[in-house]
Amino acid sequence: MKKLTKAIALAGVMTTGLTGAQLAQAEVDVSASAAVANMYLWRGTNLGSPGVPAVSGDLSVSSGGAYGGVWASSGDTSAGTEFDLYVGYGGEVEDFSYDISAWTYVYPGSPDDEDTLADESESNLGELSELILSLGYAGASFSYYYPLAGDGNDDYSYMTLGYGIDAYSATIGISDDEGEDADYVHLDLSYAYNDNISFTLSKVIDKTDAEDFDSADSEEIDDDLLVVVSYSLPIDL
């Protein structure tokens, strides 16, 4: 839970400049939602087994441009149930938008013993944190994911370029993993049928060092076309 402490500390730093009176006057919004999808799509890959759905939920608190909360999901076959803790700040200036946030990914079921990990090829997913910077202008967007900590998982980078218009959006994700030589690019095409139902087509369109993706350590990187159907629902609090 070291990263939980860091997330709480960051939230404290974000509110240090506010007096007690300002905090009392600030409007605080609390929101929650639940969702179900036919798979756990993460950066162009399916983290679950074929036919295993993912059920997720989110609880967030926001005031002005500052926000924080927790997101939880099932559907990750190798790591188990996931809890994401996050704090951030964002805003808009005419057609320009910005957002910076810190995320900690917690996997209670993952091994956290260093001696055990020394004998296993898998890393401790419970020690992963990222800083995410997002910029947008009109319908275009750019996001960069910077690893803050990860016990060996800090030698990668990930970024996205996207564009959306009305209910349609396209996203290109670029993953660069220096440790695993598992570099790839994926394309996601999404359509929001309404406020609750959405569809996504995702496909890996480029693999650097393609032979590495056929190894046992990289078998999760697949270039098959993935079709994701998700249903989300806001929860009244």
C-alpha positions, 0 to 999 in steps of 0.5 A, a space after each residue: 500500500 505504499 503507492 496508496 500513501 503517495 496518492 493521498 500525499 499528492 492529493 494533499 499537495 493539490 489542496 495545500 493552497 486552499 484555506 478552510 473557508 475556501 474548501 467549505 465554499 467549494 462545490 463538491 460533486 460525488 459521482 459513481 458508475 458501473 459498467 460491464 464489457 465482454 472483455 478487458 481491453 487495455 492498450 490494444 490487448 485483451 487482459 482476460 481469457 476468451 469469453 471472460 467479461 469485465 465488470 467495473 465500477 468507479 467512485 469519484 469526488 471533484 471540486 472545481 478542476 481537482 478530482 480523485 477517486 477509485 476505479 475497480 475491475 475484474 476480468 484480468 486473468 493473470 493479475 486478478 481484481 484491479 483497484 486504481 487510485 487516482 488524483 488529478 486536476 484538469 480544465 478547459 480554456 475555450 477549445 483547449 483542454 488539459 489534465 494531469 493525474 497520478 494513478 496507482 494500480 493495485 492488485 491485491 492478489 498479485 505476489 508481493 514477496 521479493 524472494 518469490 518474484 526473483 524466481 518468477 518471470 512475472 513482475 509485481 503489478 501491485 507496485 505500478 504507478 503512472 503520471 498521465 498528462 493529457 492535452 486536447 484541442 477541438 476534437 484532437 487529443 494527446 496523452 502521455 503516460 510516465 511511469 513513476 514506480 514499478 519495481 522494474 516496470 519503469 523502463 517503458 513509455 506509452 502515448 496516445 493520439 486521438 480524434 473524435 467527432 460526435 459519437 465517433 472516435 479514433 485512437 492510436 496507441 504507441 507502446 515502447 517497452 525497453 525491457 521486453 522489446 515489446 514495441 507495438 502500435 494499436 488502433 482503436 475505433 469507437 462508436 457511442 450508440 448512446 450514453 450507455 452502450 458503446 462499441 470498439 474495434 481494436 487491432 495491433 497494426 505494427 509490431 517492432 521485433 515481431 518475433 518477440 511477440 511469439 514468445 511465451 513472455 509476450 503471448 498476450 500481444 495478439 494482432 487479432 481484431 478485438 471487438 468490444 461491447 460495453 454497457 455503462 450506467 451512472 449510479 445515483 448517490 
